[in-house]
Amino acid sequence: QVQLVESGGGLVQAGESLRLSCAASGRTLSGYAMGWFRQAPGKERDLVARIGWAGTTYYVDSVKGRFTISRDNVKNTVYLQMNTLKAEDTAVYYCATSATPRKYQFDYWGQGTQVTVSS
């Protein structure tokens, strides 16, 4: 069983940056897909970005050019660098990983970290 703990959220003004971290324990992240999701009040939880076992990345259109997902398999941590934040980025951000190597499925979830962007 893998445990995921997010950190780095907070309150910032529009245009500022934050870097979220997701530290894993109980299992290596190497060989597994990782994703960042977000859920705004009253909305569903949606994918923001994902990174594959070989480092391939994907971003939803709304964050392309502003967010960067990366992974450090030595530190067993995944990051989400968020630049030029907008009010609509306000949400609880969750990281997730797969239970199966080399599969884009998300079975394990962290507790989330709140990101609030004031306009």
C-alpha positions as semicolon CSV with decimal commas, in nm:
position;residue;x (nm);y (nm);z (nm)
1;Q;0,000;0,000;0,000
2;V;0,138;0,340;-0,097
3;Q;0,074;0,656;0,100
4;L;0,076;0,995;-0,071
5;V;0,112;1,325;0,111
6;E;0,068;1,655;-0,070
7;S;0,215;1,984;0,047
8;G;0,284;2,332;-0,081
9;G;-0,065;2,471;-0,114
10;G;-0,162;2,812;0,013
11;L;-0,312;3,150;-0,058
12;V;-0,154;3,356;-0,334
13;Q;-0,250;3,644;-0,557
14;A;-0,323;3,607;-0,924
15;G;-0,004;3,595;-1,128
16;E;0,202;3,438;-0,852
17;S;0,346;3,087;-0,834
18;L;0,328;2,781;-0,612
19;R;0,502;2,447;-0,619
20;L;0,312;2,146;-0,492
21;S;0,490;1,834;-0,375
22;C;0,360;1,481;-0,339
23;A;0,577;1,253;-0,128
24;A;0,519;0,880;-0,146
25;S;0,595;0,611;0,106
26;G;0,537;0,239;0,117
27;R;0,637;0,183;-0,242
28;T;0,857;0,328;-0,511
29;L;0,703;0,563;-0,767
30;S;0,951;0,450;-1,030
31;G;0,771;0,265;-1,307
32;Y;0,430;0,405;-1,221
33;A;0,220;0,684;-1,364
34;M;0,152;0,986;-1,144
35;G;-0,114;1,249;-1,174
36;W;-0,227;1,577;-1,026
37;F;-0,600;1,640;-1,004
38;R;-0,804;1,926;-0,866
39;Q;-1,153;1,974;-0,733
40;A;-1,317;2,312;-0,701
41;P;-1,623;2,363;-0,477
42;G;-1,931;2,210;-0,633
43;K;-1,736;2,056;-0,919
44;E;-1,599;1,715;-1,003
45;R;-1,239;1,613;-0,951
46;D;-1,055;1,661;-1,281
47;L;-0,714;1,570;-1,414
48;V;-0,471;1,861;-1,433
49;A;-0,150;1,689;-1,542
50;R;0,004;1,346;-1,548
51;I;0,350;1,204;-1,596
52;G;0,421;0,857;-1,720
53;W;0,674;0,599;-1,606
54;A;0,913;0,716;-1,880
55;G;0,857;1,085;-1,814
56;T;0,595;1,156;-2,080
57;T;0,375;1,444;-1,969
58;Y;0,021;1,554;-2,044
59;Y;-0,161;1,873;-1,945
60;V;-0,516;1,987;-1,977
61;D;-0,551;2,288;-2,205
62;S;-0,631;2,530;-1,925
63;V;-0,288;2,486;-1,763
64;K;-0,063;2,431;-2,064
65;G;0,230;2,669;-2,060
66;R;0,170;2,759;-1,694
67;F;0,203;2,430;-1,502
68;T;0,486;2,177;-1,509
69;I;0,471;1,828;-1,365
70;S;0,795;1,651;-1,278
71;R;0,912;1,355;-1,079
72;D;1,217;1,265;-0,872
73;N;1,231;0,889;-0,839
74;V;1,521;0,909;-0,595
75;K;1,322;1,128;-0,357
76;N;1,003;0,935;-0,442
77;T;0,829;1,267;-0,497
78;V;0,625;1,428;-0,772
79;Y;0,594;1,803;-0,817
80;L;0,356;2,045;-0,979
81;Q;0,506;2,385;-1,053
82;M;0,224;2,632;-1,104
83;N;0,304;2,971;-1,254
84;T;0,088;3,265;-1,349
85;L;-0,188;3,141;-1,126
86;K;-0,545;3,251;-1,194
87;A;-0,851;3,270;-0,973
88;E;-0,999;2,975;-1,161
89;D;-0,708;2,758;-1,043
90;T;-0,852;2,773;-0,692
91;A;-0,923;2,417;-0,580
92;V;-0,809;2,131;-0,364
93;Y;-0,522;1,960;-0,545
94;Y;-0,469;1,586;-0,515
95;C;-0,192;1,361;-0,634
96;A;-0,254;1,004;-0,734
97;T;-0,071;0,701;-0,859
98;S;-0,145;0,367;-1,014
99;A;-0,143;0,028;-0,843
100;T;-0,021;-0,128;-1,168
101;P;0,314;-0,048;-1,330
102;R;0,303;0,125;-1,668
103;K;-0,071;0,190;-1,657
104;Y;-0,251;0,524;-1,670
105;Q;-0,491;0,449;-1,391
106;F;-0,512;0,614;-1,054
107;D;-0,583;0,395;-0,756
108;Y;-0,408;0,562;-0,464
109;W;-0,482;0,919;-0,361
110;G;-0,346;1,173;-0,121
111;Q;-0,556;1,384;0,113
112;G;-0,522;1,699;-0,094
113;T;-0,381;2,047;-0,045
114;Q;-0,579;2,368;-0,082
115;V;-0,475;2,626;-0,339
116;T;-0,651;2,960;-0,325
117;V;-0,579;3,232;-0,578
118;S;-0,716;3,576;-0,508
119;S;-0,787;3,809;-0,797
